[in-house]
Amino acid sequence: MKCSTFFGDGIFNVDSDLWKLHRKMAHTFIGEPKFHRFLHDKVWEKVEKGLIPVLDHASKQGLVIDLQDLFYRFSLDTICTLVTGCDLGSLSIDWPHVPFANALDDAEEVILYRHFVPMSVWKFFRWLGVGNEKKYKKAWEILDDFVYKCITKKREEKKTRINEASRRDTTSTALSWFFYLLSKNPRVESKIRDELSTMETIHDYHKLIYVHGALCEALRLYPPVAFEQKASVESDVLPSGHQVDPNMQIIFNMYAMGRMKAIWGDDCYEFKPERWISERGNIRHEPSYKFLAFNAGPRTCLGKNMSFFQMKAVVATIIKNYTFQAVEGHQVVPDISLILRMKHGFMVKVYHSP
Ligand code: HEM
């Protein structure tokens, strides 16, 4: 069991029969063609009515913006519209303060901290209502308050929806690192521009092979879920020969695995979308136990295709219409949290493409 009550009894936080039930329901829902059409419409609507006006405004005014914040807002509005029917409107030129997003960040940070301190210690702090536990409680209140405003339904449903809303972090984090890597690799950016120029309409995103490879490469180097924790139900032996005892907690680090020469070869530190393209020009499939960004096995991510669609819509729109210049001297470093965010964001100046 994971040490978070914040995710309630949602799919991420339960095991066994309850998980099976959640998984079946989520699978049916996500696989439904009606949902696909709805998703498609809502994502393009957010691109047209949110992303483009904000970037146009920033480029006209010569503003410096935090791309990570921009993508957070994009994903947050989209996912909230999808799961609650309520558009937060956080992606707008007024750049409104979004207490919900900050509360989610705080809660995720504290959940990570709980993985590294003994349960008795964090429970004691929770009882005292001090330190990180105080921050966590406050965050939860803000999240509860937000969901109440959106939906006035029964309490169990709220937790599931917070669960879903927290997914906005993964897609937006992937996009932030993707654009950061592009800023360091103009060769890749220019190849993406070439690929985009062959598209008849921007809605042909599914034909984007090179963009797909570049997104996989960003996910390999900066997996938004950078580590996983699993516990064994029974004793077992790992393929490496290591003995596993019942209830033993095993943490594996996807960030490190994405940068191992033994797994990805000597050029593992390079940002090389070509790695993902076969000689025939198709996407090269890598087994999920090697490319773990979306997890592997029965608990593999259910939103993989959905997130690729969202990311491609954003990448195609931005690269076709804008260029970014990273602010000199601004430090881009990973933060320590449940999701591999950038600690100080990614500050850029926006220009309209000539
Ligand atoms: C780039 C974006 C994304 C990445 C890298 C990602 C990654 C992951 C990972 C690593 C897990 C396993 C987590 C764990 O077991 O603790 C997971 C699970 C899951 N993801 Fe994603 N995810 C992304 C986007 C999404 C989106 C947009 C959705 C849809 C709302 C989604 C839905 C889910 C669900 C429902 C699970 C739980 C599966 C289960 O436990 O059976 N994901 N994801």
Boltz pocket constraint, residues with backbone or C-beta under 6 A from the ligand:
constraints:
  - pocket:
      binder: B
      contacts: [[A, 11], [A, 12], [A, 19], [A, 23], [A, 26], [A, 164], [A, 167], [A, 170], [A, 171], [A, 174], [A, 223], [A, 224], [A, 225], [A, 228], [A, 292], [A, 293], [A, 294], [A, 295], [A, 298], [A, 299], [A, 300], [A, 301], [A, 302], [A, 303], [A, 304], [A, 306], [A, 307]]
      max_distance: 6.0
